[in-house]
Amino acid sequence: MGTVIAITSGKGGTGKTSVTGAVAVALALRGRNVLCMDMDVGLRNLDITLGMSDRALMDFSDVVLGRCDLDRAVSTHPSIVGLSLLSAPMSLPRGVDEYHLLQLLKQARGLYDYVLLDSPAGLGPGFQLAIAGADRALVVSTSDASSIRDAQRAVTEMDRLSVIHLVMNRIQPRLLRKLRTTIDDAMNSAGLPLIGVIPEDPRVLLCANQGIPLTIRGRRGAALACQNIARRLEGERVPVMRIR
């Protein structure tokens, strides 16, 4: 059975969707069968991060409401074997609820090694749907105090999950030194074990604008950091990247 991972954050602007896409690609490149499921109803951008813009014709509500089967609704990546996308609807139709989503995820567990749920930021209905069906979660935060506080708030809503890890994203060493903060401070504040530190990297935006998944573009910077997160999800012991 596959593992369902909710990737979330307490607020917008943390780079959560970029992390979701990069980790998913890294897992697929390791030979895993991965489904990326966009849960950000109305603001879906996961297709851009994956380089699959406008390829998705159906979304998860079509499956939940019985309009089509899961295998017909997903879109497979044109060049990365084992990577698929199930998009979000532009609005949440009546009848899409927790029970039916859990049935969808039960089916997906039988077809994929990993199902990555790109949860919307904040604590609204989309967030609640995503965490309801997850086996574990990654909480993405930047180093600023408001982001960490919002990450803490998100964690309090995930008490049913026994495995929750912190991803520190868009880290700028000079800023950390200026603020006299460290990654350890952020871990202590959020109260979570760390699974990855991702540096601020202009290639993230460049790849998104070019429709090229980040983690097929080399082994340094943010790409390497996300590859390391994928390895840790698979149980490997990988040292945390030093950011200079």
ROVO-640270 format. One record per residue: residue number from 0; x, y, z of N, C-alpha, C, CB in turn. Coordinates in steps of 0.1 Angstrom, whole numbers. Glycine has a CB too. Example, Ala and Ser with C-alpha at 12.3 -4.5 7.8 and 13.67 -1.06 7.14 Angstrom:
<atoms>
{0; {132; -57; 78}; {123; -45; 78}; {132; -33; 78}; {113; -45; 90}}
{1; {128; -22; 71}; {137; -11; 71}; {129; 0; 79}; {141; -6; 57}}
</atoms>
This chain:
<atoms>
{0; {8; -12; 0}; {0; 0; 0}; {9; 13; 0}; {-9; 0; 12}}
{1; {4; 23; -7}; {12; 35; -8}; {10; 44; 4}; {8; 42; -21}}
{2; {18; 54; 5}; {18; 64; 16}; {12; 77; 11}; {32; 66; 22}}
{3; {3; 83; 18}; {-3; 96; 15}; {3; 106; 24}; {-19; 95; 16}}
{4; {9; 116; 17}; {16; 127; 25}; {10; 140; 21}; {31; 127; 21}}
{5; {5; 147; 32}; {0; 161; 30}; {11; 170; 32}; {-11; 164; 40}}
{6; {13; 179; 22}; {23; 189; 23}; {16; 203; 24}; {33; 189; 10}}
{7; {18; 209; 36}; {10; 220; 39}; {19; 231; 46}; {-1; 216; 49}}
{8; {12; 242; 49}; {19; 254; 55}; {8; 262; 63}; {27; 263; 45}}
{9; {13; 270; 72}; {3; 278; 79}; {-1; 290; 71}; {9; 282; 92}}
{10; {7; 295; 62}; {4; 307; 54}; {9; 305; 40}; {10; 319; 61}}
{11; {5; 314; 31}; {9; 314; 17}; {23; 320; 16}; {0; 322; 9}}
{12; {29; 317; 5}; {42; 323; 2}; {54; 315; 7}; {43; 336; 7}}
{13; {52; 303; 12}; {63; 295; 18}; {70; 287; 7}; {58; 287; 29}}
{14; {64; 286; -5}; {69; 277; -15}; {65; 263; -14}; {84; 278; -15}}
{15; {54; 261; -8}; {48; 247; -5}; {46; 239; -18}; {35; 248; 3}}
{16; {40; 246; -28}; {37; 239; -41}; {50; 235; -48}; {28; 248; -50}}
{17; {60; 244; -48}; {73; 241; -54}; {79; 229; -47}; {82; 253; -53}}
{18; {79; 228; -34}; {84; 217; -27}; {77; 204; -30}; {83; 219; -11}}
{19; {64; 205; -31}; {56; 193; -35}; {60; 187; -48}; {41; 196; -35}}
{20; {61; 196; -58}; {65; 192; -71}; {79; 186; -72}; {63; 203; -81}}
{21; {88; 193; -66}; {102; 189; -66}; {104; 176; -59}; {111; 200; -60}}
{22; {98; 174; -48}; {99; 161; -41}; {93; 150; -48}; {93; 162; -26}}
{23; {81; 152; -54}; {74; 142; -62}; {83; 138; -74}; {61; 148; -67}}
{24; {89; 147; -81}; {97; 144; -92}; {109; 136; -88}; {102; 157; -100}}
{25; {115; 140; -77}; {127; 132; -71}; {123; 118; -68}; {132; 139; -59}}
{26; {111; 116; -62}; {107; 102; -59}; {105; 94; -72}; {94; 102; -51}}
{27; {99; 100; -82}; {96; 93; -95}; {109; 90; -102}; {88; 102; -104}}
{28; {119; 99; -101}; {132; 96; -107}; {139; 84; -100}; {141; 108; -107}}
{29; {135; 81; -87}; {141; 70; -80}; {133; 57; -83}; {140; 73; -65}}
{30; {124; 58; -93}; {117; 46; -97}; {104; 43; -90}; {125; 34; -95}}
{31; {99; 53; -82}; {86; 52; -75}; {75; 57; -84}; {87; 59; -62}}
{32; {63; 51; -81}; {51; 55; -88}; {44; 65; -80}; {41; 43; -91}}
{33; {43; 78; -85}; {39; 89; -76}; {27; 96; -82}; {51; 99; -74}}
{34; {17; 99; -74}; {6; 107; -78}; {7; 120; -70}; {-8; 100; -75}}
{35; {7; 131; -78}; {6; 145; -72}; {-9; 149; -73}; {15; 155; -79}}
{36; {-15; 152; -61}; {-29; 156; -61}; {-30; 170; -56}; {-37; 146; -52}}
{37; {-34; 179; -65}; {-36; 193; -61}; {-49; 195; -53}; {-36; 202; -74}}
{38; {-48; 199; -41}; {-59; 201; -32}; {-63; 216; -31}; {-57; 195; -19}}
{39; {-56; 225; -38}; {-57; 239; -37}; {-68; 244; -46}; {-44; 247; -40}}
{40; {-81; 242; -42}; {-92; 244; -50}; {-93; 259; -54}; {-105; 240; -43}}
{41; {-94; 262; -67}; {-95; 276; -72}; {-82; 283; -74}; {-103; 284; -62}}
{42; {-71; 278; -68}; {-58; 284; -70}; {-48; 274; -74}; {-54; 291; -57}}
{43; {-52; 264; -81}; {-43; 253; -85}; {-31; 258; -93}; {-50; 242; -92}}
{44; {-19; 254; -89}; {-7; 258; -96}; {3; 246; -97}; {0; 270; -90}}
{45; {-1; 235; -92}; {8; 223; -92}; {12; 219; -106}; {2; 212; -84}}
{46; {3; 220; -115}; {6; 217; -129}; {17; 225; -135}; {-7; 218; -138}}
{47; {18; 237; -131}; {29; 246; -136}; {43; 241; -130}; {27; 261; -132}}
{48; {43; 238; -117}; {55; 234; -111}; {60; 221; -117}; {53; 232; -96}}
{49; {51; 212; -121}; {55; 199; -127}; {57; 200; -142}; {43; 189; -124}}
{50; {55; 211; -148}; {57; 212; -162}; {46; 205; -170}; {70; 206; -166}}
{51; {34; 205; -164}; {22; 199; -170}; {11; 208; -172}; {18; 187; -161}}
{52; {14; 221; -174}; {4; 231; -176}; {-6; 228; -187}; {10; 245; -179}}
{53; {-19; 228; -183}; {-30; 226; -193}; {-31; 212; -198}; {-28; 235; -205}}
{54; {-24; 202; -191}; {-26; 188; -195}; {-38; 182; -188}; {-13; 181; -193}}
{55; {-41; 187; -177}; {-52; 180; -169}; {-65; 184; -174}; {-50; 184; -154}}
{56; {-73; 175; -178}; {-87; 177; -183}; {-97; 175; -173}; {-89; 169; -196}}
{57; {-94; 166; -163}; {-103; 163; -152}; {-97; 165; -139}; {-108; 148; -154}}
{58; {-104; 165; -128}; {-99; 168; -115}; {-104; 158; -105}; {-102; 182; -111}}
{59; {-100; 160; -92}; {-104; 150; -82}; {-119; 150; -80}; {-96; 152; -69}}
{60; {-126; 161; -82}; {-141; 161; -80}; {-148; 152; -90}; {-146; 175; -81}}
{61; {-142; 150; -102}; {-148; 141; -112}; {-147; 127; -107}; {-140; 142; -125}}
{62; {-137; 123; -100}; {-136; 109; -95}; {-145; 108; -83}; {-121; 106; -90}}
{63; {-145; 118; -73}; {-153; 117; -61}; {-168; 116; -65}; {-150; 129; -52}}
{64; {-172; 123; -75}; {-186; 124; -79}; {-190; 113; -89}; {-190; 137; -84}}
{65; {-180; 104; -92}; {-183; 92; -100}; {-184; 95; -115}; {-196; 86; -96}}
{66; {-179; 107; -119}; {-180; 110; -134}; {-170; 103; -142}; {-178; 125; -136}}
{67; {-159; 98; -136}; {-149; 90; -143}; {-141; 82; -132}; {-140; 99; -152}}
{68; {-133; 72; -137}; {-125; 65; -128}; {-112; 72; -126}; {-122; 51; -134}}
{69; {-105; 68; -115}; {-92; 75; -111}; {-82; 74; -122}; {-87; 69; -99}}
{70; {-81; 62; -129}; {-70; 61; -139}; {-73; 69; -151}; {-69; 46; -143}}
{71; {-86; 73; -154}; {-89; 82; -165}; {-87; 96; -161}; {-103; 79; -170}}
{72; {-89; 99; -149}; {-88; 113; -144}; {-74; 119; -143}; {-95; 115; -131}}
{73; {-64; 110; -140}; {-51; 115; -138}; {-44; 117; -151}; {-42; 104; -130}}
{74; {-34; 126; -151}; {-26; 129; -163}; {-12; 125; -160}; {-26; 145; -166}}
{75; {-6; 117; -169}; {8; 113; -168}; {17; 123; -173}; {9; 99; -174}}
{76; {29; 124; -167}; {39; 133; -171}; {44; 129; -185}; {50; 134; -161}}
{77; {46; 139; -194}; {51; 135; -208}; {65; 129; -208}; {50; 147; -216}}
{78; {73; 131; -198}; {87; 126; -199}; {92; 119; -187}; {96; 138; -203}}
{79; {86; 121; -175}; {90; 115; -163}; {82; 103; -160}; {90; 125; -151}}
{80; {88; 91; -161}; {81; 79; -159}; {77; 77; -145}; {89; 66; -164}}
{81; {64; 73; -142}; {59; 71; -129}; {54; 83; -122}; {70; 66; -121}}
{82; {53; 95; -129}; {48; 107; -123}; {34; 110; -129}; {58; 118; -124}}
{83; {24; 112; -120}; {11; 116; -125}; {5; 127; -117}; {1; 103; -124}}
{84; {-5; 134; -123}; {-11; 145; -116}; {-26; 144; -116}; {-7; 159; -123}}
{85; {-32; 147; -105}; {-47; 148; -104}; {-50; 162; -99}; {-53; 137; -94}}
{86; {-56; 170; -108}; {-57; 184; -105}; {-69; 187; -96}; {-59; 192; -118}}
{87; {-70; 200; -91}; {-81; 204; -83}; {-91; 211; -92}; {-76; 214; -72}}
{88; {-104; 211; -87}; {-114; 218; -94}; {-113; 233; -92}; {-128; 214; -90}}
{89; {-119; 241; -100}; {-119; 256; -98}; {-128; 260; -86}; {-124; 263; -111}}
{90; {-137; 252; -83}; {-146; 254; -71}; {-150; 240; -66}; {-158; 263; -74}}
{91; {-153; 239; -53}; {-156; 226; -47}; {-171; 223; -49}; {-152; 226; -32}}
{92; {-174; 213; -57}; {-188; 210; -59}; {-195; 204; -47}; {-190; 201; -71}}
{93; {-208; 206; -46}; {-215; 199; -36}; {-214; 184; -37}; {-230; 203; -36}}
{94; {-212; 177; -26}; {-210; 163; -27}; {-196; 158; -25}; {-216; 157; -39}}
{95; {-186; 167; -26}; {-172; 164; -24}; {-170; 166; -9}; {-163; 173; -33}}
{96; {-169; 155; -2}; {-167; 156; 13}; {-156; 147; 17}; {-180; 153; 20}}
{97; {-154; 146; 30}; {-143; 138; 36}; {-144; 124; 33}; {-142; 141; 51}}
{98; {-156; 119; 34}; {-159; 104; 32}; {-155; 100; 18}; {-174; 101; 35}}
{99; {-160; 107; 8}; {-157; 104; -6}; {-142; 106; -9}; {-166; 112; -15}}
{100; {-136; 116; -3}; {-122; 118; -6}; {-114; 106; 0}; {-117; 131; 0}}
{101; {-117; 101; 11}; {-111; 90; 17}; {-112; 77; 9}; {-116; 87; 32}}
{102; {-123; 76; 2}; {-125; 65; -7}; {-115; 66; -19}; {-140; 64; -12}}
{103; {-114; 78; -24}; {-105; 81; -35}; {-91; 77; -31}; {-106; 95; -40}}
{104; {-87; 82; -19}; {-73; 80; -15}; {-70; 65; -12}; {-70; 88; -2}}
{105; {-80; 58; -7}; {-79; 43; -5}; {-76; 36; -18}; {-92; 38; 1}}
{106; {-82; 40; -29}; {-79; 35; -42}; {-65; 39; -47}; {-90; 40; -52}}
{107; {-62; 52; -45}; {-49; 56; -49}; {-37; 49; -42}; {-47; 71; -47}}
{108; {-39; 46; -29}; {-29; 38; -22}; {-26; 25; -28}; {-33; 36; -7}}
{109; {-36; 19; -35}; {-33; 6; -41}; {-27; 7; -55}; {-46; -1; -43}}
{110; {-26; 20; -60}; {-20; 21; -73}; {-7; 28; -73}; {-30; 29; -82}}
{111; {-4; 36; -63}; {8; 44; -62}; {16; 41; -50}; {5; 59; -63}}
{112; {30; 43; -51}; {38; 42; -39}; {37; 54; -30}; {53; 41; -44}}
{113; {35; 66; -36}; {33; 78; -29}; {22; 86; -35}; {46; 86; -28}}
{114; {14; 92; -26}; {4; 102; -31}; {7; 115; -23}; {-11; 97; -28}}
{115; {11; 125; -30}; {15; 138; -24}; {3; 148; -26}; {28; 144; -30}}
{116; {-2; 152; -15}; {-13; 162; -15}; {-8; 176; -13}; {-24; 158; -4}}
{117; {-10; 184; -23}; {-6; 198; -22}; {-17; 206; -15}; {-2; 204; -36}}
{118; {-17; 207; -2}; {-27; 213; 6}; {-27; 228; 4}; {-26; 209; 20}}
{119; {-39; 235; 4}; {-39; 249; 4}; {-33; 255; 17}; {-53; 255; 1}}
{120; {-28; 267; 16}; {-23; 273; 28}; {-35; 277; 37}; {-15; 286; 25}}
{121; {-32; 279; 50}; {-43; 282; 59}; {-50; 270; 64}; {-53; 291; 52}}
{122; {-61; 272; 72}; {-67; 261; 79}; {-82; 259; 74}; {-67; 264; 94}}
{123; {-85; 262; 62}; {-98; 261; 57}; {-102; 247; 53}; {-100; 270; 45}}
{124; {-114; 246; 46}; {-119; 233; 42}; {-109; 225; 34}; {-132; 235; 34}}
{125; {-102; 231; 25}; {-92; 223; 16}; {-81; 217; 25}; {-86; 232; 6}}
{126; {-76; 225; 35}; {-66; 219; 44}; {-72; 208; 52}; {-62; 231; 53}}
{127; {-84; 209; 57}; {-91; 199; 65}; {-93; 186; 56}; {-104; 204; 70}}
{128; {-96; 188; 44}; {-98; 176; 35}; {-84; 169; 33}; {-103; 180; 21}}
{129; {-74; 177; 31}; {-61; 171; 28}; {-56; 163; 40}; {-51; 182; 25}}
{130; {-56; 168; 52}; {-51; 161; 64}; {-60; 150; 68}; {-49; 171; 75}}
{131; {-72; 150; 64}; {-81; 139; 68}; {-77; 126; 62}; {-96; 142; 64}}
{132; {-71; 126; 50}; {-68; 114; 44}; {-53; 111; 44}; {-72; 114; 30}}
{133; {-45; 119; 51}; {-30; 117; 50}; {-25; 107; 61}; {-23; 130; 53}}
{134; {-14; 101; 57}; {-7; 92; 67}; {3; 100; 75}; {-1; 80; 60}}
{135; {9; 110; 68}; {19; 118; 75}; {19; 132; 68}; {33; 111; 73}}
{136; {26; 141; 73}; {26; 155; 68}; {40; 161; 68}; {16; 163; 76}}
{137; {42; 170; 58}; {53; 179; 58}; {48; 193; 59}; {62; 177; 45}}
{138; {53; 200; 69}; {49; 214; 71}; {60; 223; 66}; {45; 217; 86}}
{139; {57; 231; 56}; {67; 240; 50}; {66; 254; 56}; {65; 241; 34}}
{140; {78; 259; 60}; {78; 272; 67}; {91; 279; 62}; {78; 271; 82}}
{141; {90; 292; 62}; {102; 300; 60}; {107; 304; 74}; {100; 313; 51}}
{142; {118; 312; 75}; {124; 314; 88}; {118; 326; 95}; {139; 317; 86}}
{143; {109; 334; 88}; {104; 345; 95}; {94; 341; 106}; {97; 355; 85}}
{144; {93; 349; 116}; {85; 346; 128}; {70; 343; 125}; {86; 357; 138}}
{145; {64; 351; 116}; {50; 349; 113}; {48; 335; 106}; {45; 360; 104}}
{146; {57; 331; 97}; {55; 319; 91}; {57; 307; 101}; {66; 317; 80}}
{147; {66; 308; 110}; {68; 298; 120}; {56; 297; 129}; {81; 300; 128}}
{148; {51; 308; 133}; {39; 308; 142}; {27; 302; 135}; {35; 322; 146}}
{149; {25; 305; 122}; {14; 299; 114}; {16; 284; 112}; {13; 306; 101}}
{150; {29; 280; 111}; {32; 265; 110}; {28; 258; 123}; {47; 263; 107}}
{151; {31; 264; 134}; {27; 259; 147}; {12; 257; 148}; {32; 268; 159}}
{152; {5; 267; 143}; {-10; 267; 143}; {-15; 255; 135}; {-16; 280; 138}}
{153; {-9; 253; 123}; {-13; 242; 114}; {-11; 229; 121}; {-5; 243; 101}}
{154; {0; 227; 129}; {3; 215; 135}; {-7; 211; 146}; {17; 216; 142}}
{155; {-13; 221; 152}; {-23; 218; 162}; {-36; 213; 156}; {-27; 231; 170}}
{156; {-37; 214; 143}; {-49; 209; 136}; {-47; 195; 131}; {-53; 218; 125}}
{157; {-35; 190; 133}; {-31; 176; 128}; {-28; 166; 138}; {-19; 178; 118}}
{158; {-36; 167; 149}; {-33; 158; 161}; {-35; 143; 158}; {-41; 162; 172}}
{159; {-42; 140; 147}; {-44; 126; 144}; {-32; 120; 137}; {-57; 124; 135}}
{160; {-23; 128; 132}; {-11; 123; 125}; {0; 121; 135}; {-7; 133; 114}}
{161; {6; 110; 134}; {18; 107; 143}; {31; 111; 137}; {18; 92; 147}}
{162; {32; 113; 124}; {44; 116; 118}; {43; 129; 110}; {49; 105; 108}}
{163; {49; 140; 116}; {48; 153; 110}; {63; 159; 110}; {38; 163; 117}}
{164; {67; 163; 99}; {81; 169; 98}; {81; 183; 93}; {90; 160; 89}}
{165; {91; 190; 96}; {93; 204; 92}; {102; 205; 80}; {98; 213; 104}}
{166; {98; 213; 70}; {107; 217; 59}; {109; 232; 60}; {100; 213; 45}}
{167; {122; 236; 62}; {125; 250; 62}; {129; 254; 48}; {137; 253; 72}}
{168; {122; 263; 42}; {123; 266; 28}; {127; 281; 26}; {110; 264; 20}}
{169; {134; 284; 15}; {138; 297; 11}; {147; 304; 21}; {125; 306; 9}}
{170; {157; 296; 26}; {166; 300; 36}; {177; 309; 30}; {171; 288; 44}}
{171; {179; 320; 36}; {189; 330; 32}; {199; 331; 44}; {184; 344; 28}}
{172; {211; 325; 43}; {221; 325; 54}; {224; 339; 59}; {233; 319; 49}}
{173; {225; 349; 50}; {228; 363; 55}; {217; 368; 63}; {231; 372; 43}}
{174; {205; 365; 60}; {194; 370; 67}; {193; 364; 81}; {180; 368; 60}}
{175; {196; 351; 81}; {196; 343; 94}; {207; 349; 103}; {199; 328; 92}}
{176; {218; 352; 98}; {229; 358; 106}; {225; 372; 111}; {242; 359; 99}}
{177; {219; 380; 103}; {215; 393; 107}; {204; 393; 118}; {209; 401; 95}}
{178; {195; 383; 117}; {185; 382; 127}; {189; 374; 139}; {172; 376; 121}}
{179; {201; 369; 138}; {207; 361; 149}; {198; 349; 152}; {209; 369; 161}}
{180; {193; 343; 142}; {185; 331; 144}; {191; 319; 137}; {170; 333; 138}}
{181; {187; 307; 140}; {193; 295; 134}; {181; 286; 131}; {202; 288; 144}}
{182; {185; 275; 123}; {175; 265; 120}; {170; 258; 132}; {180; 255; 110}}
{183; {179; 256; 142}; {175; 250; 154}; {164; 258; 161}; {187; 248; 164}}
{184; {165; 272; 161}; {155; 280; 167}; {141; 278; 161}; {159; 295; 166}}
{185; {141; 277; 148}; {129; 274; 140}; {123; 261; 144}; {131; 275; 125}}
{186; {131; 251; 145}; {127; 237; 149}; {121; 237; 163}; {138; 227; 148}}
{187; {127; 244; 172}; {122; 245; 185}; {109; 252; 186}; {132; 251; 195}}
{188; {108; 263; 178}; {96; 271; 178}; {84; 263; 173}; {98; 284; 170}}
{189; {86; 256; 162}; {76; 249; 155}; {73; 236; 163}; {79; 246; 141}}
{190; {83; 231; 170}; {81; 218; 178}; {80; 206; 169}; {68; 219; 186}}
{191; {88; 206; 158}; {88; 195; 148}; {102; 190; 145}; {80; 199; 136}}
{192; {104; 177; 142}; {116; 173; 137}; {118; 178; 123}; {117; 158; 137}}
{193; {131; 180; 119}; {134; 186; 106}; {136; 175; 96}; {146; 195; 107}}
{194; {131; 176; 84}; {133; 167; 73}; {141; 173; 62}; {120; 161; 68}}
{195; {142; 186; 61}; {150; 193; 51}; {151; 208; 52}; {143; 190; 38}}
{196; {162; 213; 47}; {165; 227; 46}; {167; 231; 32}; {177; 231; 56}}
{197; {159; 240; 26}; {160; 243; 12}; {165; 258; 11}; {147; 241; 5}}
{198; {175; 260; 4}; {180; 274; 3}; {172; 282; -7}; {194; 275; -2}}
{199; {172; 295; -5}; {166; 304; -16}; {174; 302; -28}; {167; 320; -11}}
{200; {167; 300; -40}; {173; 296; -52}; {165; 302; -64}; {174; 281; -53}}
{201; {171; 311; -72}; {164; 317; -83}; {160; 306; -94}; {173; 327; -90}}
{202; {166; 295; -93}; {163; 284; -103}; {149; 279; -101}; {173; 273; -103}}
{203; {143; 280; -89}; {130; 276; -86}; {120; 283; -95}; {126; 277; -71}}
{204; {121; 296; -95}; {112; 305; -103}; {115; 303; -118}; {114; 319; -99}}
{205; {128; 302; -122}; {131; 300; -136}; {126; 287; -141}; {147; 300; -137}}
{206; {127; 276; -134}; {122; 264; -139}; {106; 264; -140}; {126; 252; -129}}
{207; {100; 270; -130}; {85; 271; -131}; {81; 279; -143}; {80; 278; -118}}
{208; {87; 290; -146}; {84; 298; -158}; {87; 291; -171}; {91; 311; -157}}
{209; {96; 282; -171}; {100; 274; -183}; {92; 261; -184}; {115; 272; -183}}
{210; {84; 258; -174}; {77; 245; -174}; {86; 233; -172}; {69; 244; -186}}
{211; {97; 235; -165}; {107; 224; -163}; {107; 220; -148}; {121; 228; -168}}
{212; {104; 208; -144}; {105; 204; -130}; {119; 207; -124}; {101; 190; -128}}
{213; {120; 212; -113}; {132; 217; -106}; {142; 205; -105}; {130; 223; -93}}
{214; {138; 194; -100}; {147; 183; -97}; {152; 175; -108}; {140; 174; -87}}
{215; {149; 179; -121}; {156; 173; -132}; {167; 183; -137}; {146; 169; -143}}
{216; {169; 194; -130}; {178; 204; -135}; {191; 205; -127}; {171; 217; -134}}
{217; {195; 194; -122}; {208; 194; -115}; {208; 189; -101}; {214; 208; -115}}
{218; {220; 189; -95}; {221; 184; -81}; {228; 194; -72}; {229; 171; -82}}
{219; {222; 206; -71}; {227; 216; -62}; {216; 225; -58}; {239; 224; -68}}
{220; {218; 233; -48}; {208; 243; -44}; {195; 236; -40}; {205; 252; -55}}
{221; {184; 242; -43}; {171; 237; -39}; {168; 224; -45}; {160; 247; -44}}
{222; {173; 221; -57}; {171; 208; -63}; {177; 197; -55}; {176; 207; -78}}
{223; {189; 199; -51}; {196; 189; -42}; {189; 187; -29}; {210; 192; -40}}
{224; {184; 198; -23}; {177; 198; -10}; {165; 189; -11}; {174; 212; -5}}
{225; {157; 191; -22}; {145; 183; -24}; {147; 169; -27}; {136; 190; -35}}
{226; {158; 166; -34}; {162; 152; -36}; {166; 146; -23}; {174; 152; -46}}
{227; {172; 153; -14}; {175; 147; -1}; {163; 145; 7}; {185; 157; 6}}
{228; {153; 153; 6}; {140; 151; 13}; {134; 138; 8}; {131; 163; 11}}
{229; {134; 136; -5}; {129; 123; -11}; {136; 111; -5}; {129; 124; -26}}
{230; {149; 112; -4}; {157; 101; 1}; {153; 98; 16}; {172; 104; 0}}
{231; {151; 109; 24}; {148; 107; 38}; {134; 101; 39}; {148; 120; 45}}
{232; {124; 105; 30}; {111; 99; 30}; {112; 84; 28}; {102; 105; 20}}
{233; {122; 80; 21}; {124; 65; 18}; {132; 58; 28}; {132; 64; 4}}
{234; {136; 65; 39}; {142; 59; 50}; {157; 60; 50}; {139; 45; 51}}
{235; {163; 68; 41}; {178; 69; 41}; {182; 80; 51}; {182; 73; 26}}
{236; {194; 78; 56}; {200; 87; 65}; {209; 97; 57}; {208; 80; 77}}
{237; {205; 109; 55}; {212; 119; 47}; {215; 131; 55}; {203; 122; 34}}
{238; {227; 136; 56}; {230; 148; 63}; {222; 160; 58}; {246; 151; 63}}
{239; {219; 169; 67}; {212; 181; 63}; {221; 190; 56}; {206; 188; 75}}
{240; {217; 195; 44}; {226; 204; 36}; {230; 216; 44}; {218; 208; 24}}
{241; {243; 219; 43}; {248; 232; 49}; {246; 243; 39}; {263; 230; 53}}
{242; {240; 253; 43}; {237; 265; 34}; {246; 276; 37}; {222; 269; 36}}
{243; {254; 280; 27}; {264; 291; 29}; {260; 303; 21}; {278; 286; 25}}
</atoms>
